[in-house]
Amino acid sequence: MRKILLSLALVVWAGLAWAATPKQVILDVENITCPACSITIEKALNKVPGVTSQRLDTKAATVTVMFDVERTNAATIAKAITDAGFPASTRSNPNDG
C-alpha cells in the first residue's frame, strides 16, 4: 500500500511539473473594422499551437490572448495576426490604454 501511495504521489508531482504555465499578452491590432475581421483573427489564432483563449475588442483595437509559454510566445502570436492581414504588436505595459 505504501508503494502505491508513493507512486501516486510521484505521478501527481511529475504531472504538476509538466503542467503548462499560462501567460497573457495584450496586442494592439490595426485595421479591425468589423465582425469579419474578428473572425479572421480568431481563425489565425486557432492555428497557433498553445493558444488557449482569445478575446477581441474591436473598439479598443486589441486582442488579449492566453497561451502556454512552453508551446508558443507573444512574437509568434503577433506574427500570426499580422500574417492574417492585421498588423499586431505587443503592448509594452499591459496597463496601457
C-alpha positions in Angstrom: 0.0 0.0 0.0 2.8 2.3 0.8 4.4 1.8 -2.6 1.1 2.6 -4.3 0.7 5.8 -2.4 4.3 6.8 -3.1 3.9 6.0 -6.8 0.7 8.0 -7.0 2.4 11.0 -5.2 5.3 10.8 -7.7 2.9 10.7 -10.7 1.0 13.7 -9.4 4.2 15.7 -8.7 5.5 14.9 -12.2 2.2 15.9 -13.8 2.4 19.2 -12.0 6.0 19.8 -13.1 4.9 19.3 -16.7 1.8 21.4 -16.4 1.6 24.3 -18.8 2.3 27.8 -17.4 -0.3 30.1 -18.9 0.5 33.6 -19.8 -1.5 36.6 -21.1 -0.5 39.0 -23.8 -2.3 42.1 -25.0 -1.7 43.1 -28.6 -2.6 46.3 -30.4 -4.0 45.4 -33.8 -4.5 47.6 -36.8 -7.4 47.5 -39.3 -10.0 45.8 -37.1 -13.2 47.4 -38.5 -15.9 44.7 -38.5 -17.0 41.3 -37.1 -15.5 39.6 -40.1 -12.1 41.0 -39.1 -12.6 39.3 -35.7 -13.4 36.0 -37.3 -10.3 36.2 -39.5 -8.1 36.9 -36.4 -9.7 34.1 -34.4 -9.1 31.6 -37.2 -5.4 32.7 -37.4 -5.0 32.3 -33.6 -6.7 28.9 -33.6 -3.9 27.6 -35.8 -1.2 28.7 -33.3 -0.3 25.7 -31.0 -0.5 26.7 -27.4 -3.1 29.5 -27.7 -5.8 28.6 -25.1 -8.1 31.6 -25.3 -8.6 34.9 -27.1 -10.7 38.0 -26.5 -11.0 40.6 -29.2 -12.1 44.2 -28.5 -12.9 45.9 -31.8 -13.5 49.3 -30.2 -10.1 49.3 -28.4 -8.4 47.5 -31.4 -6.9 45.0 -29.0 -6.6 41.2 -28.8 -6.0 39.6 -25.4 -4.5 36.1 -25.7 -3.9 33.4 -23.1 -1.2 30.9 -24.2 1.1 28.1 -23.0 4.6 29.6 -22.7 6.1 26.1 -23.4 4.4 25.9 -26.8 4.4 29.5 -28.2 5.3 33.1 -27.4 4.0 36.6 -27.9 6.0 37.2 -31.0 4.6 34.1 -32.7 1.1 35.2 -31.8 1.7 38.7 -33.1 3.1 37.3 -36.4 0.0 35.0 -36.9 -2.3 38.0 -36.6 -0.1 40.2 -38.8 0.1 37.4 -41.4 -3.7 37.3 -41.4 -3.6 41.0 -42.6 -3.9 42.8 -39.3 -0.5 44.3 -38.2 -0.1 43.5 -34.5 2.3 44.4 -31.8 2.5 43.6 -28.1 1.9 46.3 -25.6 4.9 47.2 -23.6 2.8 47.7 -20.5 -0.5 45.7 -20.1 -2.0 48.7 -18.2 -1.7 50.9 -21.2 -4.7 52.2 -23.0 
